[in-house]
């Protein structure tokens, strides 16, 4: 997952590719992954998950969960 400033958000490139396999072909998935990265950076995993649920952001929630699985 890449943050807005271009730095890796603690995930390997393979983790990013595995979290959203469609990300290279569909910009919507790239945006979900980027938003998930920013939410995690600012709110932590629990806060990011809660925010996604409250806003019904299923694609972003999937990216947050994929990140969570990679790091735990």
PAZAPA-4460 file (N, C-alpha, C; in steps of 0.05 Angstrom, whole numbers, plus 32768, in hexadecimal, padded with zeros to 4 digits):
% residues 72
    n_x    n_y    n_z   ca_x   ca_y   ca_z    c_x    c_y    c_z   seq   type   mol
   8011   7FE9   8000   8000   8000   8000   8011   8019   8000     1      X     A
   800D   802B   7FEF   801D   8042   7FED   800D   805A   7FF7     2      X     A
   801A   806A   8008   800C   8081   8012   800E   8098   7FFE     3      X     A
   8001   80AE   8005   8001   80C5   7FF3   801D   80CF   7FED     4      X     A
   802F   80CF   8000   804A   80D9   7FFC   805C   80C5   7FED     5      X     A
   8052   80AE   7FE6   8061   809B   7FD6   8071   8087   7FE6     6      X     A
   8070   8089   8000   807F   8076   8011   806E   805D   8016     7      X     A
   807B   8046   8017   806C   802E   801D   8062   802F   8039     8      X     A
   8049   8027   803D   803C   8028   8058   8040   800F   8067     9      X     A
   8059   8004   8066   805F   7FED   8077   8058   7FD2   806A    10      X     A
   8050   7FD2   8051   8049   7FB9   8043   805C   7FB4   802C    11      X     A
   8063   7F9B   8028   8074   7F95   8011   8064   7F98   7FF7    12      X     A
   8072   7F9A   7FE1   8064   7F9C   7FC7   8052   7F84   7FC2    13      X     A
   805B   7F6C   7FCB   804B   7F54   7FC6   8031   7F55   7FD7    14      X     A
   8033   7F61   7FEF   801B   7F64   8000   8006   7F76   7FF2    15      X     A
   8010   7F8B   7FE5   7FFE   7F9D   7FD8   7FF1   7F8F   7FC0    16      X     A
   8001   7F80   7FB1   7FF6   7F72   7F9A   7FE2   7F5D   7FA3    17      X     A
   7FE6   7F50   7FB9   7FD4   7F3B   7FC2   7FBB   7F46   7FCF    18      X     A
   7FBB   7F5E   7FD9   7FA4   7F69   7FE7   7F8E   7F70   7FD3    19      X     A
   7F95   7F7B   7FBC   7F81   7F82   7FA8   7F8C   7F7B   7F8D    20      X     A
   7F87   7F62   7F84   7F93   7F59   7F6B   7F8A   7F69   7F53    21      X     A
   7F73   7F76   7F54   7F69   7F86   7F3E   7F75   7FA2   7F3D    22      X     A
   7F86   7FA9   7F51   7F8F   7FC4   7F54   7F9E   7FCF   7F3C    23      X     A
   7FAC   7FBE   7F2D   7FBB   7FC8   7F16   7FA8   7FCF   7EFF    24      X     A
   7F91   7FC2   7EFD   7F80   7FC6   7EE6   7F69   7FD9   7EEC    25      X     A
   7F62   7FDE   7F05   7F4B   7FEE   7F0B   7F53   8004   7F20    26      X     A
   7F51   801D   7F18   7F59   8033   7F2A   7F49   8033   7F44    27      X     A
   7F30   8029   7F43   7F20   8029   7F5B   7F2D   8019   7F72    28      X     A
   7F3A   8003   7F6B   7F47   7FF2   7F7F   7F60   8000   7F89    29      X     A
   7F6F   800E   7F77   7F86   801D   7F80   7F7E   8032   7F95    30      X     A
   7F68   8040   7F8F   7F5F   8055   7FA1   7F56   8049   7FBC    31      X     A
   7F49   8032   7FBC   7F41   8025   7FD5   7F5A   801E   7FE5    32      X     A
   7F6E   8014   7FD8   7F87   800C   7FE5   7F95   8025   7FF1    33      X     A
   7F95   803A   7FE2   7FA2   8053   7FEB   7F93   805F   8003    34      X     A
   7F78   805F   8001   7F68   8069   8017   7F6C   8057   8030    35      X     A
   7F6D   803D   802C   7F71   802B   8043   7F8C   8031   8050    36      X     A
   7FA0   8036   8040   7FBB   803D   804B   7FBA   8056   805C    37      X     A
   7FAC   806B   8052   7FAB   8084   8060   7F9A   8081   807A    38      X     A
   7F84   8072   8079   7F74   806E   8091   7F84   805F   80A6    39      X     A
   7F92   804A   809E   7FA3   803B   80B1   7FB8   804D   80BD    40      X     A
   7FC5   805D   80AD   7FDA   806F   80B6   7FCF   8083   80CB    41      X     A
   7FB8   808D   80C5   7FAD   80A2   80D7   7F9D   8097   80EE    42      X     A
   7F8F   8081   80EA   7F7C   8077   80FF   7F84   805D   810B    43      X     A
   7F98   804F   8100   7F9E   8034   8109   7F8B   8020   80FC    44      X     A
   7F91   8006   8100   7F81   7FF1   80F3   7F64   7FF2   80FD    45      X     A
   7F60   7FF3   8117   7F45   7FF2   8122   7F35   800A   8119    46      X     A
   7F41   8022   811A   7F33   803A   8111   7F2D   803A   80F4    47      X     A
   7F3F   802F   80E4   7F3A   802D   80C7   7F23   801A   80C1    48      X     A
   7F23   8003   80CF   7F0D   7FF0   80CB   7EF2   7FFD   80D3    49      X     A
   7EF2   800A   80EA   7ED9   8016   80F4   7ECF   802C   80E0    50      X     A
   7EE1   803C   80D6   7EDA   8051   80C3   7ECE   8045   80AA    51      X     A
   7EDA   8030   80A0   7ED0   8023   8087   7EB4   8017   808C    52      X     A
   7EB0   800A   80A3   7E96   7FFF   80A9   7E81   8015   80AB    53      X     A
   7E87   802B   80B9   7E75   8041   80BD   7E6D   804E   80A3    54      X     A
   7E7F   804E   8090   7E7A   805B   8076   7E72   8048   8060    55      X     A
   7E70   802E   8066   7E69   8019   8053   7E7C   8018   803C    56      X     A
   7E96   801A   8042   7EAB   8019   802E   7EB6   7FFC   802C    57      X     A
   7EA8   7FEB   801F   7EAF   7FCE   801F   7ECA   7FC9   8011    58      X     A
   7ED0   7FD7   7FFC   7EE9   7FD3   7FEE   7F01   7FDC   7FFE    59      X     A
   7EFE   7FF3   800C   7F13   7FFD   801C   7F17   7FEB   8035    60      X     A
   7F00   7FE2   8040   7F02   7FCF   8057   7F11   7FB6   804F    61      X     A
   7F0C   7FAC   8037   7F1A   7F94   802E   7F38   7F99   802D    62      X     A
   7F40   7FB1   8024   7F5D   7FB8   8022   7F68   7FBA   803E    63      X     A
   7F59   7FC6   8051   7F62   7FC8   806D   7F66   7FAC   8079    64      X     A
   7F53   7F9B   8074   7F55   7F7F   807F   7F6C   7F70   8073    65      X     A
   7F71   7F74   8059   7F88   7F67   804C   7FA2   7F71   8058    66      X     A
   7FA4   7F8B   805E   7FBB   7F96   806B   7FBE   7F89   8087    67      X     A
   7FA8   7F87   8095   7FA8   7F7C   80B0   7FB3   7F5F   80B0    68      X     A
   7FAA   7F50   809D   7FB3   7F33   809B   7FD1   7F32   8094    69      X     A
   7FDA   7F44   8085   7FF7   7F44   807D   8009   7F4C   8095    70      X     A
   7FFF   7F5C   80A7   8010   7F66   80BC   800D   7F56   80D6    71      X     A
   7FF9   7F45   80D8   7FF5   7F35   80F1   7FF7   7F17   80EC    72      X     A
***
